[in-house]
Amino acid sequence: MVVSVRSRRPASFTSSALALVVASAVLAAAAQAQGTVPSFPLGASPIALDGDARPGVFVSAVGRRAIAMGTEDGRLELWSWPLKWLHDFELSFRIPKYAEPIAGRAVARRVVQRPEGVTIEYAHEQFTVRQHVFAPLDLPAVVMLLEVDALRPMEIVARFTPDIHYAWPASLGGQYLVWNDDARAFLFSESRRRVNAFLGSPAVTEASDVPAHMLAAAPPQLVLAVGGERYTPPKLGEPPGRRIDAHVAYIPIVLAGGAMPRDSARALYERLVKPGAAEAEWRRRVAHADSLRTTRLSLHSPDSLLDRAVEWAKVNLDESMVCNPDLGCGLVAGHGLSGAASDRPGFGWFFGGDAAINSFAMSGSGQTALVRDGALRFFARYQRADGKITHEISQGAGQIDWFGAYPYAFYHGDTTPFWLLAFGEYWRQTADTTLVRELWPNLRKAYLWSRATDTDGDGLMENTSAGAGALEVGDLQIGIRSDVYLAGVWIAALDRFARLAAAAGEPALGDSARALRTRAVRTLESRLWLPARGQYAFALLEAGAVNESLTAWPATAMAFDVLDPSRGAAMAERLASSEIMTDWGARPLSAASPLFDPLHYNNGAVWPFVTGWVALAAYRYHAPLAGRFALDAVARTGFDEARGRNPEVISGRLYKPLDTAVPQQFFATSMVLTPLIRGLLGIDVDAPAGRLTVAPHLPAEWDSVRVENVPVGQSRVTVAIRRAAGRLTASFTKEGGAPLAVTFSPALPLGATTTAAHIETPGDVHATVTGTLNDRLVLEVPYVGGWSLIPPRARPRIGDRSSAMRVLSERIVNGKYVATLEGFAGRSYAFRLRVPDGSVREESVTFPATGANADGYVTMTFAPGR
């Protein structure tokens, strides 16, 4: 049903123009639908998140070419890349007997965050208004649909502050806003008419009058009719208005346009407000979200929060793909409000290092097309002539001399080896040798540039010649020559590059990379291992000195199996301690360091990104309880603050994201998937060799898990693992592709015995069975006995300090099970213990009341009686 709207010439306010083309099928711009509500498929998403509206908490609706982002109380800013059109867009409501409109932020009650978009619900005794906001998947537009249930006549006022700016640091002059009556919309433009957008609605009855050739100081506004007629307030002494019981769906507000001709922006706007257009665009968003759920890797486990975190991680990482008309389509680092004082949309521009880091999760979950085009091809296009991969590219870079006049593009040194590593991991997942050959000149140059930064011949890249690695600010970086983070990434990249070189037909270059890797590992182990401390140092310094600080940065090397197995196991224990690990994630620097500051970006604030490396490092070096603790911490960050979004950094002492943090940061999100896939599930794909390895560290309380759509080249594999009656069984099914050689090598409880081939590590036992997967395959590992500790889960609330017990290590010492634990001084903790006969005991420990560290923790050993 299409409801017509009476055209009225807008009354004149004294204000400036509006900027937001909220495109929606003019399905029912205003319908007093007495039993005839137009249908619109705003159905409930299976992973929708809802709750009370909280002032200041971030929400977003993201497309490839546009974004609406704001806060749960209804204040929004709108962009179509690379342009910021407006900020502080908000609704208010005129109702009888109220002298002033009721501000939307005063009555915002509920928020629903879906993959398709966000709904803000405003509730008052006279009305309920639901504001559905979304960005079409691949159009430079934002659509809002207002669903109204009103008891009395009312009007909706939309107010905003126009910007019409390019993203920082580009600029634009001569901006203006003007009302276009034919379009029922404000036109946003500038003197040269190269930038144009329309914001309006068929339901507009009044709009601000705006000065010519400028933007007014007062926010412009639009007034929208509800029920198809203009609202007239009752006179003094009259009754408050007749009862109408109007149900109106849906009043559209649309912003459409960009760096395009005016006619093109107008055509897009008018297309989006035609009947059925908004419905079609919403359905496309729903179908796209469904495809992420049903065709990409998904987890079905006993942990519903982790399952849902996986689904939202896929959504967020899909939203990292942004298309800029000047630069092309690439992966950005994150989204965050720029507000009134800035034209920088969080980290919503292109970062090479972040793209590479996120690609590990994206390749592993099946988002390989985005990796291919948004991380590998995109950053190859902007590679420097000498081979260095760019660190960051502003959304406004196409309008300025970004690569020449500004110092930011090639600031980091780790971006180039990370890009090499990301390429190698993508190739192992996909066997896409065609892309290797296409971009081989770029790969070769990146390798040669990285190799040339080793000026002293020790095999390690040097920060002094390459650029920043682990740190950008702070005293910890003073005198650095080679930090362990850059070293670990480089050593891992050398292994992957050697195989890429062979695939590209240059095996001799691959041999040189392997020889260089051997030398680099020898340097790292001989210079950075500190046996007296049982840890790796942070960095080699100038003049041969070593920065011995305990940091989380060795975890990056550990995540790719770079470090010695026994030393890595000792380092994993240090990383699990409260010096590094809070209940919500890992600090990059030990709290015992004199440089520690819980609010400092590099010297103490918790990064989910760093926490993910710590989680994967723990799994790689067989400390699964420490790995699970860290993985849980990252997963929770997507639900405790902004719904479905993972923040960039959090205080190192109180569980609260920093005010300066980007609220939707993708290298935080990717660390839900990377340690889960590679660590807890132990999935390793070598598609060029036709091999799949699954070496899970199944939590002791899990008796089953199912992982669907594991990408292996042209195949998709589903793995179902079940524990019962002294055996672990893995069932594999495959769709498409050639047969696969499968290795199933699960971690068994510490001290277990098995008849299968196995190895004993410091923290567990891994048994191994193999088979060939054509369509279906079942592999079983029998075992007897073993110990498994099941600790209480950390459940910090926003504002809390750390208090959870953590397990630093589990060992068999002289034939007995011993766990090293940390807990709050003087506090008792209960936990469960699965013992060799298969039964589960309830256990408890009380930690000493003295000897606590700065976070209030003490260490003790636990050895159960028999």
Secondary structure, 3 states (H helix, E strand, C coil): CCECCCCCCCEECCCCCCCCCECCCCCECCCCCCCCCCCCCCCCCCCCEEEECCCCCEEEEECCCEEEEEECCCCEEEEECCEEEEEEEEEEEECCCCCCCEEHHHHEEEEEECCCCEEEEEEECCEEEEEEEECCCCCCEEEEEEEEEECCCCEEEEEEEEEEEECCCCCCCCCEEEEECCCCEEEEECCCCCCEEEEECCCEEEECCCCCCCCCCCCCEEEEECCCCCCCCCCCCCCCCCCCCEEEEEEEEEEEEECCCHHHHHHHHHHHCCCCHHHHHHHHHHHHHHHHHHHCCEEECCCHHHHHHHHHHHHHHHCCEEEECCCEEEEECEECCCCCCCCCCCCCCEEHHHHHHHHHHHHHHCCHHHHHHHHHHHHHHCCCCCCCCCCEECCCHHHCCHHHHCCCCCCECCHHHHHHHHHHHHHHHHCCHHHHHHCHHHHHHHHHHHHHCCCCCCCCCCHHHHCECCCCCCHHHCCEEEEHHHHHHHHHHHHHHHHHHHHCCCHHHHHHHHHHHHHHHHHHHHHHEECCCCEECCEEEHHHCEECCCECCHHHHHHCCCCCHHHHHHHHHHHHCCCCEECCEECCECCCCCCCCCCCCCCCCECHHHHHHHHHHHHHCCCHHHHHHHHHHHHHHHHHCCCCCCCCCECCCCCCECCCCCCEEHHHHHHHHHHHHHHHCCEEEEHHHCEEEECCCCCCCCCEEEEEEEEECCEEEEEEEEEECCEEEEEEEEECCCCEEEEECCEECECCECCCEEEECCCCEEEEEEEEECCEEEEEEECECCEEEECCCCCCCCCCCCCCCEEEEEEEECCEEEEEEEEECCCEEEEEEECCCCCEEEEEEECCCCCCCCCCEEEEEECCCC
